[in-house]
């Protein structure tokens, strides 16, 4: 079984600042996932920081979304929709192979 984790920054790729309120962005992400049949997720809001190509230090909020029991194609299609909706340059997608524990 695979676990998919999306790391979605909330700063607009053109303005380099957050244009969409976090709670609205979460709903937009969830709706894009539902459109692809992904209706059960775990998410968290985290703070991130990175060094931009021009040397600027950038702080931004991130939505971290974890998904199980979904197909890769569903995740990729949702990722592309989210990238457009939130005007993102990129979204990091981590895929992890996990073993399902058996009940005792």
C-alpha positions in Angstrom: 0.0 0.0 0.0 1.2 3.5 -0.7 0.8 6.7 1.2 0.8 10.0 -0.8 1.7 13.2 0.9 1.3 16.6 -0.8 3.2 19.7 0.5 1.3 22.7 -0.8 2.7 26.2 -0.3 0.2 29.0 -0.1 2.2 31.9 -1.5 1.1 32.9 -4.9 3.8 32.2 -7.5 3.5 35.6 -9.1 3.1 37.9 -6.1 5.2 35.8 -3.7 2.7 36.3 -0.9 -0.4 34.5 0.3 -3.4 35.8 -1.7 -6.0 33.1 -0.6 -6.9 32.8 3.1 -5.7 29.5 4.6 -9.2 28.2 5.4 -10.4 29.0 1.9 -7.4 27.3 0.4 -8.0 24.1 2.5 -11.6 23.9 1.1 -10.3 24.5 -2.4 -7.7 21.6 -1.9 -10.4 19.3 -0.5 -12.8 20.0 -3.3 -10.1 19.3 -5.9 -9.3 16.0 -4.2 -13.0 15.1 -4.0 -13.3 15.8 -7.7 -10.9 12.9 -8.3 -12.6 10.6 -5.8 -10.3 11.3 -2.9 -12.7 11.9 0.0 -10.7 10.8 3.1 -7.6 12.7 4.0 -5.5 13.9 6.9 -4.2 17.4 6.7 -2.2 19.9 8.7 -1.1 23.5 8.4 2.6 24.1 8.9 4.9 27.0 8.5 7.7 26.8 6.0 10.8 28.8 5.0 13.0 28.7 1.9 15.6 30.7 0.1 14.3 32.1 -3.3 16.4 32.0 -6.4 17.0 35.7 -6.0 18.4 35.2 -2.5 15.3 36.4 -0.6 14.3 34.4 2.5 10.6 33.5 2.1 8.2 32.4 4.8 4.9 30.7 3.9 2.1 28.6 5.3 1.8 25.1 3.8 -1.0 22.6 3.7 0.3 19.1 4.2 -2.2 16.4 2.9 -1.8 12.7 3.5 -3.8 10.1 1.5 -4.2 6.4 1.7 -6.2 3.9 -0.4 -6.0 6.0 -3.6 -4.5 5.5 -7.0 -1.5 7.5 -8.2 -3.5 8.9 -11.2 -6.1 10.4 -8.9 -3.4 12.1 -6.8 -1.6 13.5 -9.9 -4.8 14.8 -11.4 -5.8 16.5 -8.2 -2.3 17.9 -7.8 -2.4 19.5 -11.2 -5.8 21.0 -10.4 -4.6 22.4 -7.1 -1.5 23.8 -8.7 -3.7 25.8 -11.1 -6.3 26.8 -8.5 -3.7 28.2 -6.0 -1.4 29.6 -8.7 1.5 27.5 -7.5 4.9 27.0 -9.2 5.2 23.5 -7.9 3.8 21.1 -5.3 5.9 18.5 -3.7 4.5 15.0 -3.8 6.0 12.3 -1.6 5.1 8.6 -2.2 5.9 6.1 0.5 5.5 2.4 0.4 3.9 1.2 3.7 3.0 -2.1 5.2 -0.5 -2.4 6.7 -0.4 -3.7 10.2 -2.5 -6.7 11.1 -4.9 -6.4 14.1 -4.0 -8.3 17.2 
